[in-house]
Amino acid sequence: MDVIARAWSKAVRTALPGPWRVGTVLREVAGALLLGGLGALIEVASHTGLALPMGPLVAVLFLLRRGLPATVLVLTAVAAGFGGGPLPLLICAGWSAGARVRRVAVLAGSFTGGWVLMTLIGVVKDAAQVPPKLIIGFSLGGFLLLAVLPALWGRYRAQRRALLDALRERNEQLMRERAMVAHQARLRERHRIAQDMHDSLGHQLALISVHTGALEVDRTLTDRQREAVGVLRLAAVAAMRELREVVGVLHDESTAAPSAPGAGAGAPAGGSPAAGAGAGGAGTGGVDGIDGLVASSRAAGTVVSLARDGERRALSASAGHAAYRVVQEALTNAHKHAPGAPITVALRYEPDALVVEVVNPAAPEPVGVRPGGAVAAVSGGQGLTGLRERARLVGGMVHAGPTAEAGFRLAAVLPYQGVESGAGAGSAAAAAGVDGASGAEGAWGAEGAPGWALDGVPPAGPAPARRRSPAIGCAIGGVAVLLVLVGLLVWGVVGVIRSAQDSTMRRAVYEEVRLGTPEEEVKRLLPPGSDFFTQSLRGTGPTPPAGSVCHYFLSDDQAGGSWDEDTVIRFCFKDGVLVDKQLYQAKQ
């Protein structure tokens, strides 16, 4: 019983899919009652005697059209072969099948099968009264007009709705990606700021600390001056510690987020245009600025030697800035961890890359520093990580580690033509585009189609293929159906005219033919005849002779009768001769 109940429940859900809201229930019930009553009235007017079963059948099929569109279409076409009552329902069934049946093969098969069954039933039922060719033509024209055209319109509406839903989802996805790209751009900018703060301010604070350390051991200063210098040094060290904490927070927040699609990787470590624009000038972060770094360290009392080897070659902006930052970070670390130790800076121009090397030995034993006066070096652990990222972005590498003499060595290999990805510019553009560009242009791109551009930042994944408008296929189908209908109309008009000619006989021929004339001779004078116009004339007029076979024609002279009467000519044959001919008026 449970299996039967589950099967019944599934069948009901399939045949009557929800959701069944109050408005939906009222609409469906009203439509079923209206079409059922209309079908019954049509059957009553047609005198087919099918009004009683046809009304409920149409109502039930109308309710089932949403869940079983193909089945309802075929059943409606079959019912239409027996009478005209289901014809209004055929419009709704065609619309529902076109809108709800997704598989083209099932849709084409249901329409073809429905028309074939409707035509076969009509031919079998009415072949005695109407020529089969006319039945086929009229059934094809009526089916195209009442079923296929509504199906094409319903399919166009369904595909248009689906296309709009897909475009809306794509637009929402692009808006989400846009927000994510802007968020990643902001994080990258924070990382760049943190890196610049670490490199620039950290280096300057380290120099201040070195200067104050040297002043502390100056014998020409008084105790009060040494105490003031010590306070200054402690303040510099405290400022370095706070700077490291702030840099660490900014760095952790920016590196914790995943990489955004299309945002690039060039922004985090000085890949911005502002950072590398002046790479060639002194003090702007390029190779020429290394002389200024060395001079600043020498002014602090540290022995720093700078050596250049090889033929000097031009570097890209990003590679020059990376070289500057490598030397700056190495000098800062040497000042912090090995104060007073001599530093060697070497720039070697190799055939394919610039090698930057900074080496310092172990720090000498402090002399003249009071107990407790030395302060432990502050390290945030972010400097070398930032250097490795900078080198990676320009296609190079960084090596850092202790030397055999307990010193420290920092070396970087930087290609002359660094990887100018332009990601920093892309991130900046994305960040600016959030506020400066309209939402529609940013989401739909410059070309007006989703997925092509997002304020200069390529979207995630490949651009979607341009979908063909559903109106094209439906319009082609509609035009084809209209052409077929026009062809059927022309064929029908021509057929009706020919049938009228075949069923019309000249009055002079009637007067010429005599009783007793052989049947073959008379038939040579008669038109071919057509049951389409003369079927309703059978059994009218005077009683024919017993055992005779009669042929009915319309007279070409219809004058003399009323508007609702036809002038009929009848010839009756028996035993191969004409035994009777009549000319009379018959009601239409």
N, C-alpha and C positions, 0 to 999 in steps of 0.2 A: 504493500500500500504506500509506503514511503517513497518507493521508486516511482510509482504512478503519480503521486502528488508532486514530486519534484519535477517530473517530466511535464506535467500539466502546467505547473507554475512557470517553467521555462518557456513553454509554448505560448502562454498568455503574454509573458514579457516580450517575446519576440514579435508576436502579432500586434500587440498594443503597447509600443514603447512609450515611456514617460518622457519628461515629467508631466503628470496630469494635474495641472493647476485648475482653479475654478474657471478661468477664462478659456483654457484649452478645452475643458469638458463641454462647456456651453457652446463653443464654436463647432466642435466636432458633432455634437448631438444635433444642433441646428442644421448643419450642412447635410447630415445623413437624412433627417426628416424632409428637408427641402428637395434633395435629389431623388429620394425615394418616392415622394409624392409626385414630382414632375415626371419621373419615369412611368408611374402608374397612369397618369393622365395621358401621356403620349400613347401608351398601349390601348387605353380606352378609345382615344380618337382614331387609332389605326384599326380598330375592330379585330385585333389578333386574339383576344381571349386570354392574354398573358398578364393582365393588369395585376391580378392578385399575387402571383409569385414574383413578378418582376419588381414591384415596389420594395418589399423587404430585402430582396437580393441586392438591389442597388444600394440600399441603406447600409447593409452589412459590409459590402465591398468598399464603400466609402470609408467606413471606420477602420478597415484593415489596410488601406493604401499606404499608411506611414510605415508600418512594420514589414509588410510584404508587397513592395511596390511592383516588382516584376510579375508576381503571381496574380495580383489584382488586375494588372494590365491585360494579361492573357485571358483571364476569366471574363473581364468586361468586354473584350473583343468577341469572345465566343457568344456571350449573351446578346451582343449587338447584332450577331448574325441571325438571331431569331426575331428580333423586333427593334424598334427605334427607341425604346425606353432607356436603355443604358447609354445612349449617345452623349447626353450631358455629362455622365460620369466618366466617359472615355476621355474628356478634356482634363478632368482632375487626375485620372489615373496616368495619363501621359505626362503631365506636369510632375507628378510625384516620382514616377520612374526616372525621368530625366534628371531630377534634382537629387535623388537618393541612391540610385544604382551607380556605383563607382566603376565597376568593371565594364569596359566597352563591349566585350564579347557577350556578357550576360544581357546588357542593354539591347544590343543589336538582335540577339537571339529572341528576346521576349517580344520585341516589336515585330520582327519577321514572323515568328510563330503566331502571334495574335492576329496579324493580318491574314495569313494563310488560312487559319481556322475560320475566321469570320467569312472569308470569301468562299471557302468550301461549303460552309453551312448555307450561305446565301444561294450558291449555285444549285445545291441539292434541293433547297426549299422552293426556289422561284424559277427554276429552269424551264418549267412548263409555260410560264407567263412571260418571262423576260429572257432575251438572248444572253447566253453566258458571257459573251464579250462585254456587253453592257454592264452586267453585274460585276465583273472583274474591274472594269474601268471606274465605275461609280464607287465601289468599295475601296479601291486604291486611293482615289481622290479624297473621299471622305475620311479615310484613315490618316492620310497625310495632313489633312486640314485639322482634324479634331484631336489627333494623338501626337503626331510627329512634331508639328509646329509648337504646341505647348511644351513638349519635352525639350525641344531646343531652347526655348526661353527659360524653362526651369533649370536646365543644365548651365546656361550662361549665368543665371543669378547665383547658383550654388558655387560655381567656380570663381566668380567674382568675389563672393563672400569669403571663400577660402583664401584667395589671393590677398585680399585686404587684411585678413587675419594674419597671414604669414608676413606681410609687410609691416604690420603693427608690431608683431613679435620681434622682427628684425630691427625695427626702430628702437624698441625698448632695449634690446641687447646692445645696440650701438650706444645708446645713452648710458647704459651701465658701464660699457667699456670706456666711454668718454670720461665718466667720473673717475674710474679706476686709473686711467692714464694721467689725469690731472693730479690725483692723489699721489701716484708714484712720482710725478714730476716734483711735487712739493717735497716728498721725502728725499729725493735725490738732491734737491737744492739744499735741504737741511744738512745732508751728508757733506755736500761740497763746502758749505759754510763751516761745518765742524772741522773738516780737513784743513781749510785755510786758517781757521783760528788756531788749530794745533800747530800748523807749520810756521805761521808768521808770529803770532803772539807768543807761542811757546819758545820760539827761537829768541825773541827779544827779551823775554823774562829770564831765559837761561843766561843771556849776556849780562843782564842786570845782576843776576846772582853771582856770576863770575867776577864782575867788577867789584861788588860789595865784599866778596870773599877776599879779593886782593887788597882792598882797603883795610880790612880787619887786621891784616898782618903788617900793615905799614907802620914802621916804628916812629914816623914823624907825627902820627896822630896822638892826641891825648886820650885818656881813658874815656872821657865823656863822648868824644868823637867816635871812638871805636864802638861804644855802646849804641850810639845813634846809627852807625853803619850796620851793626848787628841787627838792630830793629828793622832797618830797611831790608836787609837780607832775608830776615824771617818773613817780612811782608811779601817780598818777591816769591819766596818759596810757597807761602800760603796762597798767593794768587795763582801760582802754577798748579797747586793741588786743586783749587776750585775750578780752574780752567780745564784740567783733566777730567774732573767729574762731569762738567757741562758737556764737554766733547764726547765723553763716554755715553751720556744719555742720548744726545743727538745721534750718535753713530749707531747705538743699539736700536733706536726707533726706526732709523732709515734702513738698516740692513735686515730687520726682522720681517718686514713685509716682502711678499713674493714679487718677482719681477712682473711688471704689467706688460701685456702684449703690445708690441709696437712702440714701447717707450724707449727702447735701446738701452745700451749699457754705458754710454759715454759720459753721463753726467756725474757719477759719484765722485770721481777723483780728479777734479779739475778739468774735465772735458768741456766746460762751458766756454763760450766765445770770449767772455771777459777775461778768463784766466789765461788764455793762450794768445790773445790778440797781440800782446806786446812782448812776445817771447824773444824777440831779437834785441830789445833795448835793455840797458842796464837798469837794475832795480825793478824790472817788470816781470821777473820770473823766468827769463830765458837763460841761455848759456852765458851771455855777456853779464848777466847779473851775478854770476858766481864770484867774480872779482870783488864785488861789493860785500858778499858774505865773508869772504876771506879777510877783507880789510876790517870788517866789524869785529871778527874774532881776534885779529891781531891787536886791535885797539883795546881789547879787554885784557891784554897781557898774555895771550896764548900764542905759542909758536905754531904758525900754520904755514906750510909750504904748498904751493900750487904749481903743478907741472902739466904741460901739454905736449903730447907726442902725436906725430902724424900730420898729414895735410888737413887743415881745417876745412870742413864741409858744412853746408847749410843743413839745418834740421827743420823738420816740420814744427809748427807752433806747439803741438801737444808734446812732441818728444823733447823739445827744448825746455818746456815748462817742467816736464817730469825730471829732467836732469837737474834743474835748479832745485826742485823739491828734495831730490835725493841728497844733494850736498847740504842743503839747509838742515834736513833731519839728522844727517850724520854729525854735523857740527854741534847741533843741539844736544844729541846724545853724548857726544864726547865731553862737552862742557858739564853735563850733569853727572855722568858716571865716572869720568876720568879727568877731573879738573886739574889743570896745570900740565897735563901730558901733551907733548907735541903732536900735531895732526898733519897728515900728509894727504893732500887732495890731488888726484891724477885724472886727467882727461885724455884718453887715447882714441884717436880717430882711426878705427879699423876700416877695411874696405867696404863693409856692409853695415856697420853699426858703430855707435859711440859707446865706449866703455868708461863708466864713471866709477872711480874707486876712492874711498876715504878710509884711511887706516890710522888708528891711534894705539899706542902701547898702554900698558897698565898705568893707573894714576900713581904719581909719586907720593911718598909719605908726607902728610901735612906737617908744616913747620910753623910754630908760633901760634897755633890756634889753641885757644883756651879749652879746657875740658868742657864738653857739652856744647861747645860752639858749633860744631859740625852738624849739619842737618842732612838727614837721609834724602837722596834724590827722589823726586816724584816722577812716577811713570804710569801713564794711563794704558799702556799696551796697545795703543791704536796707531802709532806712527809707522811701524814697519808694515802693518796690514794695509794702511793707506798707500804706502809706497809700492807694495806689490800690486795693488789694484791699478795704480797709475801706470806702472810699467806694462801690465797686462793689456790695458786699453790701447796702448800704442804698439803692441806687438813685441814687447820686450820682456825682461825678467829681472828679478832682484835676488841677490844672495847676501845673507847676513850671518855672521858667526864669529866666534873667538879665533884669535891667531895662536900660533905656537908660543909666542912670548907673553901669553895671558892678556893680550890686547884685544882689539875688536876691529873687524873689517866689514865694510858695507860696500857692495859693488852692484852695479846695474848695467845691463846691456840694452841699449835703446836703438832701434833701427832709425836710419836717417829720415825715411819717409814713414812716419807713424801712421797708425790707422786712424784716419780722419773720418770717423763714423758720423759725426754731426749729430750724435744722439743728444748732446747737451742742448743744441739748438732746437731739436725736436721736442725735448721735454719742456723747454721754455715756451715754445710755441703752443704746446698742449696746455701748459698752465695759463698762458695768456688767453687761449681760445675759450677757456671755460667762462670767462667773464666778458670777453669782447665779441664773441661770435654768437650769432643767433642759434637757438636750439635746433631749428629745422635744418639749417645749413650744416651745422656740426654733425648732426646725426645722419643726414642723408648724403652728405658729401657735396663737393663742388659740382659734380655732374648731374645732381638731382636723383641719383640712384643709390640705394643703400649699399654700403660696403665698399665704395670706391675710395673715399678719403674721409679723414676725421681731423679737420684742422691741420692738415699736413702730416698727420701720423697715420701710417697704414693700419687698417683694422686687423683684428686677430683672424688668422686663417685665410684661406683663399677667398677671393671675391666671389659671391654667388653668381651662378649663371643667370642671365637675364631671361625671365620667364615670359613666354608668349602670352599675350592677352587672351583671356577666354573668349572675348568677343569675336576674335578672328575665326576660330573653328565653328562657333555657333552661327556666325554670319554666313560662312560658306555653306553650312548645312541648311540654313534658312533660305538662302538664294537657290540652292539646289532643289529644295522642296517646292518653292514658288515656281521655279521653271517646270518642274514635273506637273504641278497643278495647272499651269497655263497650257502645257502640252495636252494634259487630259481634258481640259476644258475645250480646247480646239478640236480634239478627237471626238469628244462627246457631241459638240455642236454639229460637226460634219456627219457623225453617225446618225444623229437624230434627223438631219436633213435627208440623208440617204434613206433612212427607214421610212420617212414620210413619203418620199418619192416612190419607194418600192410598194407602199401600201395604197397608193392613189391610182385610180383608173379613170381614163377619159370616158366621158358620157357618150361620145360617138361610137366607141368600141362596144359599149353595152347595147346601143341601138342596132349595131351591125350584126352581132352574134344572134343566131337563130337556134331555137330548140331543136334537138335531134342532131346537132353538129357533133362529130366525134370529139372526145375529150382531148386528145392530143392536138387537134387542130385549134381548139378553143384556148388551150394553155399557151400556145404559141403567141396568142394575142394578149394574154394577161400579164400584168407586172409580177415580179418575184414575190411580192407580199412581205409583210412584216408583222409578227405577232405583237410587237411593242405597241402598235397603234390599234390593231384589230382584235386583240385578245378579249377586250371587254365587249365586243360586238357579237360574240358567239352566243347563240340562243335567242337573239332578238329577231324581230320581223315575223312574217307568216310562218306557219309550221311547214318545215321542209318535207318533201316526199319521204316515205318510209324507206329505209335502207340506203339513202343517198348520202354522199359526202359533199359538204358545202365549203366554199371558200368565200371569205368576206374581204371587201375592199371599200375604201372611201372614195366617193365621187369627186372629180375635180370641180364639179359645179355644186357648190354648197349654198347657192342662192335659193331662196324660197322657204327655208326653214328658220326656226327661231335660233337665238344665240346659244342655247343649251342643247341643240339637236345637231346630229350629223346626218348627212345624206349617204346612205349605205347601199352598196351594190353587192348582191349575193348570187353566186352560181353554184348549182347543185348537180352532181354527176352520179350516174348509176349505170352499171354495166357498160362503162366506156363511152357513154353519150351524155350530152347535156339534157337534163330532164326538167330543170327549173331555173329561172332567173328572176330576180326581184330587185326593185329600186324603191327604197322606203326611208323614212326618217326614224332615227333612233336617238333616245336620250343619251347624253354624254355620261 
